[in-house]
Amino acid sequence: MYSNGERVSYQLKFQAKAFGCIHRLVSFNCKILFQISD
């Protein structure tokens, strides 16, 4: 069993990782789009 604080910090770490992945994907897709439009 996790304590409440541990569960919250685990969720925050998970969200930060997920956000980082999404951010990288989005910026990668933007680079491709810009290259195509040139």
C-alpha distance matrix in Angstrom:
0.0 3.8 6.6 9.4 11.6 9.7 9.3 12.9 14.2 12.8 14.6 17.6 17.9 17.9 20.4 22.5 22.7 23.6 26.1 27.6 28.1 29.7 31.9 33.1 34.0 35.8 37.8 38.6 39.9 41.9 43.6 44.6 45.9 47.9 49.4 50.5 52.1 54.1
3.8 0.0 3.8 6.4 8.0 5.9 5.9 9.5 10.6 9.7 11.7 14.3 14.8 15.2 17.6 19.5 20.0 21.2 23.4 24.8 25.8 27.4 29.2 30.6 31.7 33.4 35.2 36.2 37.6 39.4 41.1 42.4 43.6 45.4 47.0 48.3 49.7 51.6
6.6 3.8 0.0 3.8 5.6 5.3 6.3 8.8 10.2 10.7 12.5 14.4 15.6 16.6 18.5 20.1 21.3 22.6 24.3 25.9 27.2 28.6 30.1 31.8 33.2 34.5 36.2 37.6 39.0 40.5 42.3 43.8 44.9 46.5 48.3 49.7 50.9 52.8
9.4 6.4 3.8 0.0 3.8 5.5 5.2 6.2 8.7 9.9 10.7 12.4 14.3 15.4 16.5 18.3 20.1 21.0 22.3 24.3 25.9 26.8 28.2 30.3 31.6 32.6 34.4 36.0 37.3 38.5 40.5 42.1 43.0 44.5 46.5 47.8 48.8 50.8
11.6 8.0 5.6 3.8 0.0 3.8 5.5 5.2 6.2 8.5 10.0 10.6 12.3 14.2 15.3 16.4 18.4 19.9 20.8 22.4 24.4 25.6 26.6 28.5 30.2 31.2 32.6 34.4 36.0 37.0 38.8 40.7 41.6 42.9 44.9 46.5 47.4 49.2
9.7 5.9 5.3 5.5 3.8 0.0 3.8 5.5 5.2 6.0 8.6 9.9 10.5 12.2 14.2 15.2 16.5 18.2 19.7 21.0 22.6 24.2 25.4 27.0 28.6 30.0 31.4 32.9 34.5 35.9 37.5 39.2 40.4 41.8 43.5 45.1 46.4 48.0
9.3 5.9 6.3 5.2 5.5 3.8 0.0 3.8 5.6 5.1 6.2 8.6 9.9 10.5 12.2 14.2 15.4 16.4 18.1 19.9 21.1 22.4 24.0 25.8 27.0 28.3 30.1 31.5 32.8 34.3 36.1 37.6 38.6 40.3 42.1 43.4 44.6 46.6
12.9 9.5 8.8 6.2 5.2 5.5 3.8 0.0 3.8 5.4 5.1 6.2 8.6 9.8 10.5 12.2 14.2 15.2 16.2 18.2 19.9 20.8 22.0 24.2 25.6 26.5 28.2 29.9 31.2 32.3 34.3 36.0 36.9 38.3 40.4 41.8 42.7 44.6
14.2 10.6 10.2 8.7 6.2 5.2 5.6 3.8 0.0 3.8 5.4 5.0 6.1 8.5 9.7 10.4 12.2 14.1 15.0 16.3 18.3 19.8 20.6 22.4 24.3 25.4 26.6 28.3 30.0 31.1 32.8 34.6 35.8 37.0 38.9 40.5 41.6 43.2
12.8 9.7 10.7 9.9 8.5 6.0 5.1 5.4 3.8 0.0 3.8 5.5 5.2 6.2 8.6 9.9 10.6 12.3 14.1 15.3 16.6 18.3 19.8 21.2 22.7 24.2 25.8 27.0 28.6 30.2 31.7 33.3 34.6 36.1 37.7 39.2 40.6 42.3
14.6 11.7 12.5 10.7 10.0 8.6 6.2 5.1 5.4 3.8 0.0 3.8 5.4 5.0 6.0 8.5 9.8 10.3 11.9 14.0 15.2 16.2 17.9 19.8 20.9 22.1 24.0 25.5 26.7 28.1 30.1 31.5 32.5 34.1 36.0 37.3 38.4 40.4
17.6 14.3 14.4 12.4 10.6 9.9 8.6 6.2 5.0 5.5 3.8 0.0 3.8 5.4 5.0 6.0 8.6 9.8 10.3 12.0 14.2 15.1 16.0 18.1 19.8 20.6 22.1 23.9 25.4 26.4 28.3 30.1 31.0 32.3 34.3 35.9 36.8 38.6
17.9 14.8 15.6 14.3 12.3 10.5 9.9 8.6 6.1 5.2 5.4 3.8 0.0 3.8 5.5 5.1 6.2 8.6 9.8 10.5 12.4 14.2 15.1 16.5 18.4 19.9 21.0 22.4 24.3 25.6 27.0 28.8 30.2 31.4 33.1 34.8 36.1 37.6
17.9 15.2 16.6 15.4 14.2 12.2 10.5 9.8 8.5 6.2 5.0 5.4 3.8 0.0 3.8 5.4 5.1 6.1 8.5 9.8 10.7 12.3 14.1 15.4 16.6 18.3 20.0 21.1 22.6 24.2 25.9 27.2 28.5 30.2 31.8 33.2 34.6 36.4
20.4 17.6 18.5 16.5 15.3 14.2 12.2 10.5 9.7 8.6 6.0 5.0 5.5 3.8 0.0 3.8 5.4 5.0 5.9 8.4 9.8 10.4 11.9 14.0 15.2 16.1 18.0 19.6 20.8 22.1 24.1 25.6 26.5 28.1 30.1 31.4 32.4 34.4
22.5 19.5 20.1 18.3 16.4 15.2 14.2 12.2 10.4 9.9 8.5 6.0 5.1 5.4 3.8 0.0 3.8 5.5 5.1 6.0 8.6 9.9 10.3 12.2 14.2 15.1 16.3 18.1 19.8 20.8 22.4 24.3 25.5 26.6 28.5 30.2 31.3 32.9
22.7 20.0 21.3 20.1 18.4 16.5 15.4 14.2 12.2 10.6 9.8 8.6 6.2 5.1 5.4 3.8 0.0 3.8 5.4 5.1 6.2 8.7 9.8 10.6 12.4 14.2 15.4 16.5 18.4 20.0 21.2 22.8 24.4 25.8 27.2 28.9 30.4 31.9
23.6 21.2 22.6 21.0 19.9 18.2 16.4 15.2 14.1 12.3 10.3 9.8 8.6 6.1 5.0 5.5 3.8 0.0 3.8 5.4 5.1 6.2 8.5 9.9 10.6 12.2 14.3 15.3 16.5 18.3 20.1 21.3 22.5 24.3 25.9 27.1 28.6 30.5
26.1 23.4 24.3 22.3 20.8 19.7 18.1 16.2 15.0 14.1 11.9 10.3 9.8 8.5 5.9 5.1 5.4 3.8 0.0 3.8 5.4 5.1 6.0 8.5 9.8 10.4 12.1 14.0 15.2 16.2 18.2 19.9 20.8 22.2 24.2 25.6 26.7 28.5
27.6 24.8 25.9 24.3 22.4 21.0 19.9 18.2 16.3 15.3 14.0 12.0 10.5 9.8 8.4 6.0 5.1 5.4 3.8 0.0 3.8 5.5 5.1 6.2 8.6 9.9 10.6 12.1 14.2 15.3 16.5 18.5 19.9 21.0 22.6 24.5 25.7 27.2
28.1 25.8 27.2 25.9 24.4 22.6 21.1 19.9 18.3 16.6 15.2 14.2 12.4 10.7 9.8 8.6 6.2 5.1 5.4 3.8 0.0 3.8 5.4 5.2 6.2 8.6 10.1 10.5 12.3 14.2 15.5 16.7 18.4 20.0 21.3 22.8 24.4 26.1
29.7 27.4 28.6 26.8 25.6 24.2 22.4 20.8 19.8 18.3 16.2 15.1 14.2 12.3 10.4 9.9 8.7 6.2 5.1 5.5 3.8 0.0 3.8 5.4 5.0 6.1 8.6 9.7 10.4 12.1 14.2 15.4 16.3 18.2 19.9 21.0 22.4 24.4
31.9 29.2 30.1 28.2 26.6 25.4 24.0 22.0 20.6 19.8 17.9 16.0 15.1 14.1 11.9 10.3 9.8 8.5 6.0 5.1 5.4 3.8 0.0 3.8 5.5 5.2 6.1 8.4 9.9 10.5 12.3 14.3 15.3 16.4 18.4 20.0 21.0 22.7
33.1 30.6 31.8 30.3 28.5 27.0 25.8 24.2 22.4 21.2 19.8 18.1 16.5 15.4 14.0 12.2 10.6 9.9 8.5 6.2 5.2 5.4 3.8 0.0 3.8 5.5 5.3 6.0 8.5 9.8 10.6 12.4 14.2 15.3 16.6 18.5 20.0 21.4
34.0 31.7 33.2 31.6 30.2 28.6 27.0 25.6 24.3 22.7 20.9 19.8 18.4 16.6 15.2 14.2 12.4 10.6 9.8 8.6 6.2 5.0 5.5 3.8 0.0 3.8 5.6 5.0 6.1 8.6 9.9 10.7 12.2 14.2 15.4 16.6 18.4 20.2
35.8 33.4 34.5 32.6 31.2 30.0 28.3 26.5 25.4 24.2 22.1 20.6 19.9 18.3 16.1 15.1 14.2 12.2 10.4 9.9 8.6 6.1 5.2 5.5 3.8 0.0 3.8 5.4 5.1 6.1 8.7 9.9 10.4 12.2 14.2 15.3 16.4 18.4
37.8 35.2 36.2 34.4 32.6 31.4 30.1 28.2 26.6 25.8 24.0 22.1 21.0 20.0 18.0 16.3 15.4 14.3 12.1 10.6 10.1 8.6 6.1 5.3 5.6 3.8 0.0 3.8 5.4 5.0 6.3 8.8 9.8 10.5 12.3 14.3 15.3 16.6
38.6 36.2 37.6 36.0 34.4 32.9 31.5 29.9 28.3 27.0 25.5 23.9 22.4 21.1 19.6 18.1 16.5 15.3 14.0 12.1 10.5 9.7 8.4 6.0 5.0 5.4 3.8 0.0 3.8 5.4 5.2 6.5 8.8 10.0 10.8 12.7 14.5 15.8
39.9 37.6 39.0 37.3 36.0 34.5 32.8 31.2 30.0 28.6 26.7 25.4 24.3 22.6 20.8 19.8 18.4 16.5 15.2 14.2 12.3 10.4 9.9 8.5 6.1 5.1 5.4 3.8 0.0 3.8 5.4 5.1 6.2 8.6 9.9 10.6 12.4 14.4
41.9 39.4 40.5 38.5 37.0 35.9 34.3 32.3 31.1 30.2 28.1 26.4 25.6 24.2 22.1 20.8 20.0 18.3 16.2 15.3 14.2 12.1 10.5 9.8 8.6 6.1 5.0 5.4 3.8 0.0 3.8 5.4 5.0 6.1 8.5 9.8 10.5 12.4
43.6 41.1 42.3 40.5 38.8 37.5 36.1 34.3 32.8 31.7 30.1 28.3 27.0 25.9 24.1 22.4 21.2 20.1 18.2 16.5 15.5 14.2 12.3 10.6 9.9 8.7 6.3 5.2 5.4 3.8 0.0 3.8 5.5 5.2 6.1 8.7 10.0 10.8
44.6 42.4 43.8 42.1 40.7 39.2 37.6 36.0 34.6 33.3 31.5 30.1 28.8 27.2 25.6 24.3 22.8 21.3 19.9 18.5 16.7 15.4 14.3 12.4 10.7 9.9 8.8 6.5 5.1 5.4 3.8 0.0 3.8 5.5 5.1 6.2 8.7 10.1
45.9 43.6 44.9 43.0 41.6 40.4 38.6 36.9 35.8 34.6 32.5 31.0 30.2 28.5 26.5 25.5 24.4 22.5 20.8 19.9 18.4 16.3 15.3 14.2 12.2 10.4 9.8 8.8 6.2 5.0 5.5 3.8 0.0 3.8 5.4 5.1 6.2 8.8
47.9 45.4 46.5 44.5 42.9 41.8 40.3 38.3 37.0 36.1 34.1 32.3 31.4 30.2 28.1 26.6 25.8 24.3 22.2 21.0 20.0 18.2 16.4 15.3 14.2 12.2 10.5 10.0 8.6 6.1 5.2 5.5 3.8 0.0 3.8 5.4 5.1 6.3
49.4 47.0 48.3 46.5 44.9 43.5 42.1 40.4 38.9 37.7 36.0 34.3 33.1 31.8 30.1 28.5 27.2 25.9 24.2 22.6 21.3 19.9 18.4 16.6 15.4 14.2 12.3 10.8 9.9 8.5 6.1 5.1 5.4 3.8 0.0 3.8 5.5 5.4
50.5 48.3 49.7 47.8 46.5 45.1 43.4 41.8 40.5 39.2 37.3 35.9 34.8 33.2 31.4 30.2 28.9 27.1 25.6 24.5 22.8 21.0 20.0 18.5 16.6 15.3 14.3 12.7 10.6 9.8 8.7 6.2 5.1 5.4 3.8 0.0 3.8 5.5
52.1 49.7 50.9 48.8 47.4 46.4 44.6 42.7 41.6 40.6 38.4 36.8 36.1 34.6 32.4 31.3 30.4 28.6 26.7 25.7 24.4 22.4 21.0 20.0 18.4 16.4 15.3 14.5 12.4 10.5 10.0 8.7 6.2 5.1 5.5 3.8 0.0 3.8
54.1 51.6 52.8 50.8 49.2 48.0 46.6 44.6 43.2 42.3 40.4 38.6 37.6 36.4 34.4 32.9 31.9 30.5 28.5 27.2 26.1 24.4 22.7 21.4 20.2 18.4 16.6 15.8 14.4 12.4 10.8 10.1 8.8 6.3 5.4 5.5 3.8 0.0
